[in-house]
Amino acid sequence: MKIRFWGTRGSIPTPGHRTVRYGGNTACVEVRDASDHLLILDAGTGLRELGLTLNGTSPLTVDLFLSHLHWDHIQGIPFFRPAFDPKSTLRLYGPTQHRPLRELLGLGMDDPFFPVDLDGLPVQLEVHEVASGSKRTVGPYQVTAAKIFHPAPALAYRIEADGRSIVYATDTEDPFSGEPNPVVDLAKNVDTLIHDGQFLDTDFKPGWGHSTVATALDVAARAHAKRLILYHHDPDRSDDALDRIGVEAQATADTNGGGLEVIVAREGMEITI
């Protein structure tokens, strides 16, 4: 599999000179298997950039998995160019909510908040609710979902294809929940773990629904992951600060042993698994 990061920031887009190298767009990851089937993880503002690269490719079938419905994970949907192609199919998947998922996704695009209603998008749109613990086949992928600890219903996903595996676990405060961490089991022996690392120990905010770099390292070690990608960077975190975090996190992993590779997610970064 191949993955590319189109958005790595958490909470709010952060354009500007302090975030040029790691990027200011919010959560969006492109996944491709050997057959080039497109699966997308989250629909933050990075989804717009991904859509521009797909423009002119028609018809498309896009499987898009949402971790949850906070703004920084769905705001790219109205700006996703393939959603305006009536020949293409967009399948949205997300966690079961207290109200129908399609209804909730549509609220942010209803008048007066946006000029195009969700149901007015020309694309052939499907919306599927995903339950915790469920496993499903999506094209060439096997996708397993697990509920994670966050202020809104949220899921982590394990994606498997071509004998390789990825776990996408953003917006998880599970290391601090006092309960068994579902991400550890979900990520057992995974090739690449993309994990929330919004906070440091010095600026951790309880109840905000995020992990620290230190706890992400711990989860990766306990799961015996081969690679950890730190993700969902704090909007106040500068490029220079993320440079330091990367060096220090890899040093910690090396000290702990186990051969874990640590990477700080960067917009535009491509990785083969």
C-alpha positions in Angstrom: 0.0 0.0 0.0 0.9 3.6 -0.5 -0.2 6.5 1.7 0.0 10.3 1.1 -0.8 13.0 3.7 -2.9 15.9 2.4 -3.6 17.4 5.8 -1.8 16.8 9.1 -3.1 19.6 11.3 -5.6 19.3 14.1 -8.5 21.6 15.2 -8.2 24.4 12.6 -6.3 25.1 9.4 -3.1 27.0 10.1 -1.7 28.7 7.0 1.4 30.8 7.5 5.1 31.0 7.6 5.4 28.9 10.8 3.7 25.9 9.3 5.0 25.8 5.7 7.0 22.6 6.0 4.6 20.4 7.9 1.5 22.0 6.5 -1.6 23.8 7.7 -4.4 21.8 6.2 -6.5 19.6 8.5 -6.9 15.8 8.5 -6.8 13.9 5.2 -4.9 10.8 4.2 -4.9 9.1 0.8 -4.5 5.3 0.7 -3.8 3.2 -2.5 -3.4 -0.5 -2.8 -1.6 -2.4 -5.6 -4.6 -2.0 -7.9 -4.7 1.8 -7.2 -8.1 1.7 -5.5 -8.6 5.0 -3.7 -9.5 5.0 0.0 -9.5 8.3 2.0 -9.2 8.8 5.7 -11.0 11.9 6.9 -12.2 14.9 5.0 -10.5 17.9 6.5 -9.4 20.8 4.4 -6.6 18.7 2.9 -9.4 16.9 0.9 -9.7 19.9 -1.3 -6.1 19.6 -2.4 -6.5 15.9 -3.0 -9.6 16.6 -5.1 -7.7 19.0 -7.3 -5.3 16.3 -8.3 -8.2 14.0 -9.2 -10.0 16.6 -11.3 -10.7 15.3 -14.8 -10.5 11.7 -13.8 -14.1 10.4 -14.4 -15.8 8.3 -13.4 -14.3 7.8 -10.0 -15.2 5.6 -7.1 -14.1 7.0 -3.8 -14.4 5.3 -0.4 -14.0 8.0 2.3 -13.9 7.0 6.0 -14.5 9.7 8.6 -13.1 9.2 12.1 -15.7 11.6 13.5 -17.7 14.7 12.6 -15.8 17.6 14.2 -15.2 20.4 11.7 -11.5 19.8 11.1 -12.4 16.3 9.8 -15.3 17.1 7.5 -14.8 20.6 6.3 -13.3 19.6 3.0 -16.4 17.7 1.7 -18.1 20.7 0.0 -14.8 21.6 -1.7 -14.0 18.1 -3.0 -14.0 18.5 -6.8 -15.1 14.9 -7.6 -18.2 15.4 -5.5 -19.5 17.7 -8.4 -19.1 14.9 -11.0 -22.4 13.2 -11.6 -20.6 10.2 -13.2 -18.6 9.5 -10.0 -19.5 7.7 -6.8 -18.6 8.9 -3.3 -19.2 6.5 -0.5 -18.9 8.2 2.9 -18.5 6.0 6.0 -18.6 7.3 9.6 -19.4 6.3 13.2 -23.0 5.7 14.2 -24.4 8.9 15.9 -27.5 9.8 18.0 -29.1 11.0 14.7 -28.7 9.6 11.2 -25.2 10.2 9.8 -26.4 11.6 6.5 -28.6 14.1 8.4 -25.8 15.3 10.6 -23.3 15.7 7.7 -25.9 17.7 5.8 -26.4 20.2 8.7 -23.2 22.0 8.0 -24.1 22.4 4.4 -27.7 23.5 4.9 -28.7 27.1 4.2 -27.5 29.6 5.4 -24.2 27.9 6.2 -23.3 26.8 2.6 -24.8 27.4 -0.8 -24.9 23.7 -1.9 -26.8 21.2 0.2 -25.3 17.7 0.8 -28.1 16.1 -1.2 -27.6 18.6 -3.9 -24.1 17.4 -4.7 -24.1 15.9 -8.3 -22.0 12.9 -7.3 -23.7 9.6 -6.7 -23.6 9.8 -2.9 -23.8 6.9 -0.4 -23.6 7.3 3.4 -22.9 4.3 5.5 -22.8 4.1 9.3 -20.0 2.1 10.9 -20.4 0.3 14.2 -17.5 -0.3 16.6 -16.1 -3.7 16.2 -17.4 -4.1 12.7 -15.3 -5.5 9.8 -16.2 -4.9 6.2 -14.7 -5.4 2.7 -14.4 -2.2 0.8 -13.0 -2.9 -2.7 -9.7 -4.6 -2.1 -9.5 -3.5 1.6 -10.5 -5.1 4.8 -11.5 -2.3 7.2 -11.9 -2.9 11.0 -13.4 -0.2 13.2 -12.9 0.4 16.9 -14.6 3.0 19.1 -12.1 5.5 20.7 -12.4 7.9 23.6 -13.2 11.4 22.3 -15.9 14.1 23.1 -17.9 13.0 20.0 -18.5 9.5 18.7 -15.3 8.5 17.0 -13.6 5.5 15.4 -10.1 4.3 14.7 -9.7 2.1 11.6 -7.4 -0.7 10.6 -7.0 -1.0 6.8 -5.5 -4.2 5.3 -4.6 -5.0 1.7 -1.8 -6.7 -0.2 -0.5 -8.3 3.0 0.1 -4.9 4.6 -1.7 -3.0 7.3 -2.3 0.6 8.5 -4.1 1.8 11.6 -5.5 5.3 11.7 -6.1 6.5 15.2 -6.5 10.2 15.4 -8.4 12.1 18.1 -8.0 9.5 20.8 -7.6 10.2 24.5 -7.7 6.5 25.3 -4.2 6.5 27.0 -5.8 8.6 29.7 -9.3 7.1 29.9 -8.6 4.6 32.7 -10.0 1.8 30.5 -8.2 -0.7 28.3 -7.0 1.1 25.2 -8.7 -0.3 22.1 -6.0 1.1 19.8 -3.5 -1.3 21.2 -5.4 -4.4 20.1 -6.5 -2.8 16.8 -2.8 -2.0 16.0 -1.3 -5.4 17.0 1.8 -5.9 14.8 0.6 -3.2 12.3 3.1 -2.1 9.7 2.2 1.6 10.2 0.3 3.3 13.0 -0.9 6.8 12.3 -1.6 8.1 15.8 -2.7 11.4 17.4 0.2 13.2 18.9 -1.3 16.7 19.3 0.0 17.4 22.8 3.3 17.2 24.8 3.3 16.3 28.4 3.8 20.0 29.2 0.7 21.2 27.3 -1.7 18.2 27.6 -5.3 19.3 28.1 -7.5 16.7 29.8 -10.9 16.1 28.2 -10.0 17.6 24.8 -9.8 14.1 23.3 -6.2 13.9 22.2 -3.0 12.0 23.1 0.5 13.1 23.8 3.6 12.2 21.9 4.8 10.1 24.8 1.6 8.1 25.0 1.6 7.6 21.2 5.1 6.1 21.6 3.8 3.8 24.4 0.8 2.6 22.3 3.1 1.9 19.3 5.5 -0.1 21.6 2.7 -2.1 23.3 1.1 -2.9 19.9 4.5 -3.9 18.4 3.9 -1.5 15.5 6.8 -1.3 13.0 6.3 2.4 12.3 4.7 5.3 14.2 3.5 8.4 12.4 2.7 11.3 14.7 -0.3 13.2 13.4 -3.0 15.8 14.1 -0.5 18.5 15.1 -1.5 21.2 17.5 -2.4 24.4 15.6 0.1 26.3 17.7 3.0 23.9 16.9 5.5 25.4 14.6 7.7 23.6 12.0 10.7 24.1 14.2 8.9 22.6 17.2 7.8 19.6 15.1 11.4 19.1 14.0 12.5 18.8 17.6 9.6 16.5 18.5 10.6 14.2 15.7 14.2 14.0 16.8 13.3 13.5 20.5 10.6 10.9 19.8 12.9 8.8 17.6 15.6 9.0 20.3 13.1 7.8 22.9 12.0 4.9 20.7 15.7 3.9 20.1 16.3 4.0 23.9 13.3 1.8 24.5 14.5 -0.7 21.9 12.2 -2.7 19.5 13.3 -1.0 16.3 10.3 1.4 16.1 10.6 4.0 13.3 9.0 7.4 14.2 8.0 9.9 11.7 6.2 13.3 12.1 3.4 13.6 9.5 4.1 16.2 6.9 1.7 17.5 4.2 2.7 16.0 0.9 4.6 13.1 2.5 4.3 9.8 0.7 5.1 6.4 2.3 5.1 2.9 0.9 4.1 0.2 3.3 
